[in-house]
């Protein structure tokens, strides 16, 4: 787990290294354990830079950039290949000799032996760049889900690849102009990762699941190494298969040469991960050594503080000694809030991630470098009842299944107003658009200029909102919700030098879930019925039978007006007015009767603009 940058210059610039070194400095928090630089003295000139967070084989011999002694290929890599030991056994059988116990060296030899077929063999998360000596190509690739970030800026003269946009900006000497289309989409939908465009013009996220080659002449070639299955192409999940796949995913992610902890909210997902990790712990390099719970200092937030529930779970598990509670005041100061904005780098959908931002820092202070988390469970297995259950009712109504719709509504798993919200998207745009403009605060905050330039995008937004339950779960997993979650989680964890490992993101589990009917994953009375069934016989009823818990950062999400927004909305750059009606935003934030979660989207854009363009 690290930070990387790779620069290929087509303009015969003579001295790239100082700018690459400057860019690497912005990635230091991602890799506090070491820094490396390698220059390819061929045309076009190429420089690879790396900041290391040492997890597998912490010795300097495993540092990067790593060079293949047989071919001269050079590699920089951010991530973790969980099955690297089995891959190493295959490569040894093919004659490869290893000098480290690192996944980096496995990738380097794997590229030499298997070429592009390497990536389909890997189970892990990664973003990597390889200078291929034989072809002169710069090869770059992300994992199947895009768990690890990689950004590209290619202006025809220079191609820059980096783990974060900040490194590209530091190399270029400043941030590009904002992307109006991305800002509009975010303010209307809260989605931030649906396309490969970023909030900065000219900078794109490298698409996951593909391997790219940038030639010596500047031409780019892409090939998909993975395709997500459609229903009928694989065997659907059942409770037994889900249990087995998840247990193996935890087992793979538990192995490290540094201490490993888990996040424990007291809810279903984190309790399952912690439970499986405790069962699998069997050696110093394969052991859970801590479980961390976020909690509040103020008594007023007792209803959303799950530390008591988490403590009871650890007591019942027989390991109360591993439980650690970290407590914070719910409301941050202005400096802490702006620090989070800076770490995220782009507008983000919810202030609740302040909780994980704080928790990872606390975990790092106690000597941990690896954390197991439950990211992806809600999107993969249907955890958002207020999102998915109204869609199930809407589908039943569309199909004329009145009794089924009545039965589903009888479970009271979502506010009835949300069904109306979903049904509105079935109406013509001429009705939808003025309703949003009048009633949704984040849309009200869109400036007149931005609305005039981008409102034609409402057609695509409406089409996405009309997806049925089956399509919605697939889109949430591969295009909208999960990519957003992964980006936020990567930034908050890596800011603290923490490698976050998410067993629910194991591609084998994701493949099987994608071909399993949505209704079987979501359920009716509760969420994630398939997951609850899989662990019903080995976890307490208080965990398995209760509805979805409030989760990390619940109080922060619903205390928006108490955030220190007033001083932060003063003295804003005048150019922000091209995107946000700041006066309207201030009025809404000051109105005690105008509670709406989308207010944060507009505030997030304003704070982002203040941080990166003031």
N, C-alpha and C positions, 0 to 999 in steps of 0.2 A: 504494500500500500504506500503510494508515494505521489510525487508530482513530477510531471515531465514537460519538456518543451523540445521541439524539433524545428529547425529553420532551414529551408532550402532557398538559396538566393540565385536568381537567374540573371542578375544585373552585374555580375562580376564585382560585387562589393568586396573590399579588401579586409575588413575588420568587423566580423559579426560577433566575435566573442564577448566584447564588453556589453553589448545590448542583450545578448542571451543571458549573461551573468546577472544583469539588472532584472531581467524577467524572472529568473530563477529565485531571486530574493523574495518575490511576491508569493512564491510557493513554499517558502521555508516552513510554515506551520504544518503543511501536509507531510513534510519529510524532515523532521528535526535531527535525524541521526546521521546525516551525511550528504555530501554534494559531489557531483561528478559532471565533467564536461568532456566531450569528444568531438574532434573536428575531422571531417573527411576532406582531405586536400585533393579533391578532384573536381572537375567541372560537371555540374554546378556545385558550388561549395555548399556543404551541409554541416550543420552543427547540432549535436544532440546534448541535451542537458537533463539532469536528474537530481531530485531531492528524495532522500531515502527515509522511509519508516521501516526499520528492520524488524521483521516478524519471523520469517523462515531463515535460518542460518544467519545469525546477527553478526558474523565475522566480516571483516573488511574484504575478504576474498570474494564475497557474494555481492559486492557493491556494483553500482551501475554508473555510466553505460558499461555493459558487458560485451566483450568482443569474442567471437568464435575463433579458437586457435587454428581451425582447419580452413575456414573460408574468409575470415576477416569481417564477416557480418557483425554489425553493431546493433545493440538492442537497448531501448529504454522502455520501462514497463511499470504500470500502476495497477495494482490489483492483487489477486490471490488465485492460484490455480489449485483447487482443493484436491484434485486427483493426481497431483504431480508425481507422487511416489509410484503409482501404478504405471504412469506414462514413462517414468524413468526406467522401470524394469523392462518395458518394451524396447526402449532405446538402448539399454545395455545389451539386450539380446541381439540388437542390430550392430553392436560393436562400439557404441559410444562410451567414452570414459568421462567420469564426472569428478570434479575437484571440490564441489560444494554440495550442501544439502538444501539447495534453494530451488524454487519453482522457476526463477529467472533462467537458470542454466538449462533447465528442462525445455523451456520455450526456445532457447537458442539452438540446442541440438535438434529439437523437434522440427524447427524450420528447415534445418539442413537436410534432415531425413525425409520429412513428409511434405514440406512446402506448405501450400495453402490448405492442404488437408489437415494440418495440425489443429486448426481452431475448432473443427467439428468434434475432435477428440477431447477437448478441454471441458471440464466442469469447473466453472469459477466465474469470477468477475474480473474484467480487465480492460484496459486501454493501453495500447502499445504502439511503438514505432520501431521499425527495423530498417537499417540501411543495408540493402542487399548488394554485396560486393560484385557478384557475377553480372547482374543486370544494370546496376547503378540506380535501381528503383528505390524510392522511399516507400516502404510498405506500412500501412497503418490500419488499425482494426480495433473494434470494441466488442464486448461480450454480447450475447444474444439479446439481452434485455436492456443493455445500456446502463447497467448498474454503475459503472465507472465512467466519468466524463472525459470527453475529448472534443476540442473545438478547433475549427480551421478558419484561417483568414488567408485568402489567396488573391492577390491583386494583379497577378500577371508578372510581377517583378520578383515578389517574395512570397513564399508559402510558409505559414507559421501554424504549427500544431501545438496545442497546450492543454493541460489539465483544467485550467481555469481561464476565463476571459481576461482576468486581471493581468496574467502573464503576457497575453497578446498585446494588451494596451500598454504595458510597460515597455515591451520591445518596440512598439510603434511610436511611443512618446505621447500617448493620449487615447481616450476612448472615442470610437466612431459615433456618429450621430444616432439618436434613438430611432428605432424601427416603428413607425406609426401603425402599421398593420398589426404587429404583435401587441402593441399597447391596446389597440381597440379590442382585439379578441380577448385579451386578459380582463379588461374592464367589463366586458359583457358576460364572459363565461367563467372566469377565474382560472382557466387553463393556461399554462405557461410553456408546455413542451409538446403541444400537438403537432407542430411541424418542426423541421430541423433548423428553421430560422431562430435567431435569438432576439433579445430586445435591443441589440446593437446592429446597425446596418453593416453588412459585409462580413459578419462573423456567423458561422453556422456550427451547429452540433453535428459531429460525424454520426451518420446513421448506424445503429447497432446491427449486428448480425451479418455484416458484410466486410470483406477485405478489399482494401483500396491499394492501388499502386500509382505513385506519382513519378513519372519517368524523368530522365535527364532533360528532355525537351519541354517539360511542363504539362504533358498530357496525363490525364487521370483515367484509370480503368477500375471498375468495381465489379465484384462478383459476390453473390450471396453464398455464405457457407451454411446457412441455417434457414429453414422455412417452418413456421409454426403450423401444426396440423389443423385440419378441418374435422368436424364431427364425422365419425365413421372411419377415420384413418388410423386411429389407435383405440385401445381398449379404454372405456371410461373408468374413472376412479370409483372405487367403493371404499368403505370405511377401513377395511383391512389394508388395501393397497396404499391409501393415504397415510395410515399410521406407519407402514414400513418405509415408504419413501421419505417421509419427514424425519423419521428416526435416523435413517442413513444420511440425510442431508445435515442434520445436527452433528452426527458423528464425524463427518468429513470436515466440518467447519470448526470443530473443537480443537483440532490439532494446531499447535503453534509452539514456537520456542520462547514465548513471552507469556505473561499471565493473561488469562481470559475471564471475562465477566459476562453477565447478561443484564439486560434491562428487564425489570419486573414491575409491571403496573398493577398487578393483582387481577388482571382480566384473563381471558381465555388464551390468546395468542402467546403472550409472554410467559404465562404459567406453563404452557405446553413446552415451549423452548427450554425453559429452565429445568423443568422436570426431565426431559429427555437428555439434557446435558449432564444433569446429576447422575442419571443412570449410566451414561456412557463413560464418565470419568474413570480412568483406570491407570494413568501414569502422569508423571510431571509435565510431559508435553501434550497431554490429552486430558485436561482436567479443568472443570469450572471452579474458579477460586473466589467468586463474588457475584452477588445479585443486587443491583442498585434500583432503588425506588425513589421517585421524585415526590416531594411533599411540600406542603405550605406551612409557613410560620403562623399565619393568621387563623384564628378560630372561625372566622366568617366563611372560610372555604372548607370547613370540615366535611361538608356533604360531597365534595369532589376530591377529597384527599383519600387515596387508596392505600396508604402506608400500613394501616391496621390490617386490612385484608391481605396485603402482600406478606406481612409479618406472620400472620396465621398460616399462610401457605408454606412458608419456609419452615415454620415449626412443625407442621404436619409432615413435611418432607424429611425431617430429621437433621436439617442443616441450618438452624437459626444463626449459627456462628458466621455464615457467609453473607447474611443479609445486612445491607448498608442503606440507610435512609439519608437522603440529602434534602435539606429544607431551604426554601427561598421565600422571599416576599413576592407575591403574585405580580405586583406592578413594578416594572423596571424603571430605572432613571433614564433620562434622555440619552446619556452616553452609551448605556448598555443597549438600548433599542437601536441606536445608530450603528453600534458595533455589529449587531446581528444583520442589519441591512447591508453593511459593507461585506460581511462574510458571505452572504447569499449571492451578492453580485448582480442579481436581477430581481424584479418584483416577485413576491411570493404570496401564496394564497391565504395564509393564516398566521396570526401571531402566536398560535399555540406552540410553534416550534421553538419559542423561547425556552420552553422547558427542557427540550433535548439539548439545545445550545448550552444551557447551564449544566445539565447532568453530565455531558461528555467532558466538560472541563473539570468537574469534580472527580470523575472517574480517573482522568489522566493524572490529577494531583495525587491520587492514591496508588499510582504505579502501574496502572493497567494500560495495555495498548490494543487489545482486541475485545470487542463487545458483540455478543449475539443479540439480534433484535428480531422483531416480528413483522418487519415491513413486507407488504405484499399480501398478507393473509386476507385483509378486508376486500381488496380488489379481486383476488383470485377466487375466494370462496364465499363471497357475498356477505360482507360484514356490515354494510351500511343499510340498515333497515329503512331509514327515511329516504334513501335514494332508490333502493331496489323494490321494496314492497309496493309503492305507488305504481311503478312500472308494471308489476305483475297484475295489479288491478286494472290498469289501463289496457293491457293486452287482453284480459278477459272481457272487458267491455267492448273492445274492438271486434272481438270474435263472437259477440252475442252470448257469452257464457255468464249469464246474470247470476246464477246461484253461486258459481265459483267466485265471482267478484264480491258478492255479499259475504261469503264465508271469509275471504281474505280481509275484507274491511272490518269484520267482526273481531279480528285479533288485536286491534288497537295498537299496532306497532309503529304508526306514523300519524302525524297530525293530518286531519282531513284536508286542510288547505293545501298540502303538498300534492294531493291528487289533482286538484284544480290547476295547480302550477304546471303539472305535467300535461294535462289535457289542453291547456292554452296553446301549447306548441303545435297542436293539430289545426289551429286556426290559420287563416291567411296572414301573410306578412303585414298587410295593411292594418291588421288588428294588433298583431304581436308587437310590432315596433313602437307605436305610440304608448302602449302599456308599459313596456320596459323603460322607455324614456321618462315616463311620468312616475313610475313606482319603484324602480330599482335604483338605490342610491349610487352605486358605482357607474351606472349608465347615465344618471343625471349629471354626474361629475365630468362626463366627457365634454371637452370643449366643443364649441360650435364648429371650429375649423376641422378638428379631427372627425367629428360626426359627418360633416359634409363630404370629407375625403374618403371615408371608409365605410359608410353605412350600407353600401352594397354588399358587404361581407355578411350581412344578416341572413342571406339566403343559405349560405353554407352552415352558419351557426344553427339555423332552424333545422336543417336536414340532420345535423348531428344530434340535436335534442329530440328528434323523433325516433331514434333507435329504440327497438323493443328490448326486452330484458336480456335476451340471448346476445344480441349485438352489443348492448350496453356493457355487459361484463367483459366481453372480448376487447372492446374499445378502451374501457377503463384500464385493463391490464396492459395493453400494448401501445396505446396512443395518448391517453389523456391523464387519468388520475395517477396511475403508478409512476410513469415518468416524472410527474410533478413531485411525488413523494420521494423518489430516488434522488432527484436533484437536491431537494431541501435536506435530506438525510446525509448525503455525501458532504455537503458544505458544513453542516453543524458538527459532524463527527470529525472530519479531517481538520477543521479549525483547531481542534484539541489534540491532533496527532493520534486519533483513534481509528482503527480499522473496524468498520461496522460490517458484520457478516449476517446475512439474512437467509436462514434456511428455507423459508417459503419461496425464495427466488431460485431454488434449484431448478434448472431447466427441465429435468425429467418430471418433476411434480407439475410444473407449469404446463407442459405438453399434455399430460393426462387430464388436468383440470379443464383445459380449453376444449376438450372433446366431450366433457361431461355436461349433461343438460343443466342449464342455469338454475332451474327450479330445484334440482337435487342438491345443488351447492348452497343455495340461499335458504330454503325452507320457508315456513309460514309463520309459526308462532315466535320463533327466535331467528337470529341470523346464523349463518355458517353451520347449518344443521349437519352436514356431512362431517365437518371437523369435530363437532360436539359428540357425534355418534362414535367416531374413531377413538375418542379418549374418555368416554363415559365411564368405563370400568376401572380406570386407574387414577382419576383426578377427583377431588372433592366436588360434591354436588354444588357447593357455593360458587365454584368456578365454572362448571360445565352447564348448569341449568339456569344460570342467571342471564338476563339480557346483556347486550354489549355495554362494557364499562365506559366511564367517561374518558379515560386515557390521559396520557401526558398532556399537560398544558390546557386543561379544560377551563380553568378560571381565566387565564390570559385571553382565551378566545372570546369570552363573553364579558370582558371588562374594557371594551375598546375605548369608551369615552374617558376612562380613568388613566389611559396611557398618557404620557407626557407629550401630547401632540401640539399643544398651543405654541410653545416656543419654537418647535420644529417647523411649523407652517408660517413662521415669520421670515422675512428677508429671503424669500425664495427667488431663484432666477426668473426673470420675466419671461424667458423662453418656455418655461413650463406651461404657460397659458396656452400654448399651441396644442396641448394635450389634455390638460386638466383645468376645469373651472374651480379654482382654489376657493373663491368666495362661496360657491355653492357647497363645497366640501366642508368648509368651516361651519357654515350654518347647520348642516346636517349633524356634524359632530357635537354641536352645542345644543341640539334639540333633544331633550330627555325622552320625547315620545317617538322618536324616529329610529328605533332600534332595528338594525338590519345587518346581517353578517357581511354583506358585500361592501359596506363602508370601508372595511379594511383594504379591499382591493384598490380603491382610489387613494387611500392614505399611503399604501405601500408604494404606489407609483410616485407620489409626491416625495416621499422620503428617499426613494431610489434616485430620483432626479436631483434632489438636494445633495446626496452623497457623491454622485459621480459627475455632476455637471456644474455644481456651484463654484 
